[in-house]
Amino acid sequence: MVQLVNLILSSSYTLIQVASGQTETYKIDLGQIIQVDSELEIKVGAWANAQIRLIGFGEICKNLKLKFNLLGNGANLTLNGALFLIGKSQVMINIQQNHWFVNTTSLVKIRTALDDQSQFHYQGLIWVGPSAANTIAHQENKNLLLSSTAQASSVPNLEILNPDVQCGHGSAIGPISPDQMVYLQSRGLNFLESQNLLVQSFLSEALPDKIDLIKLGLEKL
């Protein structure tokens, strides 16, 4: 059984190396990061597997840079994130997925719900080197705006130097569907209950195996 390692980034730069053939799973809580500006680099060796769970609930002001280097044949990395930002939160996340070798995979999926005057800015880059044939890489960021003063931006990018790859990206920013709210309220839920249920469902798309963790985070707000 793979143990979940809770990463508390206490310095401005942290380096983690996942050795060849190993599988490691990490959790990052934005609210527990010490520095306002911090960078985490993860180097993944041949046939190694790194899994990252990114969460954050509450009023948070952080600038986080994540650099993932896949440095061996068959290296694999996944990042799934769920954030619910309130108050005057200001969060910036910059993610680089760098593929250097053949048969490597990196998948990033982040869901963010923003209330009050919170702001979230996402910038991502998938870079595939000339020797990284058979790369599979994707990044996806979706943002749910719960108030008229919340703001989000999402800028995914691709830099592909090998034609034999499967790469893509997607982003979306928008409010909760009024039709969904009307439907849930017609079933007896009040406005806040309906909104919380939809937010929970939205965030769970990124972390389907951590629904209890998302519920707990929402309950604490």
N, C-alpha and C positions, 0 to 999 in steps of 0.2 A: 504494500500500500504506500503510495507517494504521500509524504508529509507536506502540509501547507506551511510555508515559511512566511511569517509576517515581516515585511521590510519596513523599517522606520528609517527614512533617509535623514541622517543627522548632519551630513556635511553637504557642501555644494556640489560635490561629484562623488558618485559611487560606481564602482566597477564590479560586475558579477560575471564569472565564467562558468558555463555549464560544460563539463568535460564530455568528451566523445562517448556516445552510448548511454549517457545518463539522462534521467527525467527529473525535472525540478518544477515545483509549483510555488508561485509567490503571490502574496496579497499586498497591495499598496493602498493605504488609506490616506487620501489627500489631507485630511484633517490632522493626521499624526506626523506629517512631514515637518521637520524643524525649521529649515530654511525657507524663505519666501521664494528664492530662485534656486532650483536644484536640477541636477542632471544625473540620470541613471543610464549607464551603458551595460548591455548584456551581450556577451559573446557566446555563441552557441557552436559547439564543436560538431564533428561528423556524427550523423545518426543520433544526435542528442535532441531532446525535446524540452522546451521551456514554455511554461504556461503562466500567464500573469492575470490576476484579477485586480482590477482597479475600481475603488469605490470612494465616495465622498458624499456626505450628507450634512447640510447646514450652511452657515456663513463662512466661506473659505476664500482666502486670497493667496493664490499660489501660481507660480510659473514653473512648469515642469517640462523638461526636455527628456525624451526617451529615445535612445539610440540602440537599435538592434542590429548586430552584425552576425550574419550566418556564415560561419567560417569553415564549413566542411561539407562534404557530400552528404545529402540527406538530412541536413539540419532543419529543425522545425520549431516554429514559435507561434504562439497565439496570445493575443491580448483581448480580454473582454472587460468593458468598463461600464459602470452605472453610477451616475452622479445626480444628486438633487441639490441645487444651489438656491439659497434664499438670501434675504437681506441685501447687503451691498457686496455680495461675492464678486470677485474678479479672478477668474481662472483662465490660464493660458496653457495649452498642451501642444507640444511640438513633437511629432513622432517621425523617426527615420527608420525605414526597413531596408537594410542594405544586404543584397544577395551577391555573394562572391563566388559560390561554387554551384555545381550542377545539382539538380533534384532537390532544391531547397524550397521550403514553404513558410510563408508568414501571413497570418490572418489577424486583422485588427477590427474590432467592432466596439463602438462607444455610443452609449445613449445618455443624453443629458436632459433633465427637466429643470427649468429655470423659473423662479417666482420672484416677486418684488422687483428690486432694481438690479438683480444679479446679471453678470456678464460672463460669457464663455466664448473663448476663441480657440479654434482648432486649426492646426496646420500639419499636414502630413506629406511624406514623400516616400514613394517606393522607388528604390534605385536597384537596377539589375545590371551587373557588370557584364562585360563581353564574354566571359567564360561561364556564365551562370545559365546554361541551357536547362530547359525543363523546369524553370522556376514557376511556382504558383504563388501569387501574392494578391492580397485584396485589403482594402481599408474602407471602412464605412462609419460615418458619423451622422447621427440623427439627433435633432434638438427640439424639445417641446417647450414652447413659451406659454407660461401660465398667467402672465400679466402683460399689460401694454407697455410697461417700462423695462421688462427683461430684454436682453439682447444676446444674440449669438452670431458668430461667423464661422464658416467652415471652408477650408481651402485644401483639398487633397491634390497631390501632384504625382506624376509618373515621369521617370527618366529611365528608359529602356534601351540598353546597348546590345541586346541579343534578341533576334526575332523569334526564337523558339520558346515562348513563354505564355503563361495565362495570367494576366494581370488586369486589375480593374479597381475602381473606386466609386464611392457614392456618398452623397450628403443631402440632408434635408433640414429645413427649419420651418416651423409653423406652430399654430395653436392647436389645442384640443378640438376635435370635431364636435361642433354643436349638436349634430344628430346623435352622437354617442351619449352626450350629456343628457339630452332630452329622453333618450331611451331608458337610461339607468334611473333617472328621476321618475319616469313613468312606472318603474318597477318598485318604487317605494323608497329609494335612497334620496338623501338630501344632496344639496350642491357639493358640499365638502366631501361627503362619502363617495359620490360619483367621481369627483376629480381624483381623489386618492386611489380609487380602484383603477382608473385609467392610467395614472402615473405608474402604479405598481406593475400593471401589465406591460406598459411601454418599456420600463427599465428591465423587466424580466426577459425581454427579447435578447438582451446582451448577456445576461447571467441567469439562464433558466435553471441551473443547478444551485442557485443561491437565492431562491425566492424568500426563504425565511430571513436571510440577512437583509434583504431589501425591505421586507416588512418591518423589521426591527429598526432599521435606519429611519424609515418614514414615521414610525411611532414616536421616536425621540424628538422630532421637530415640533 
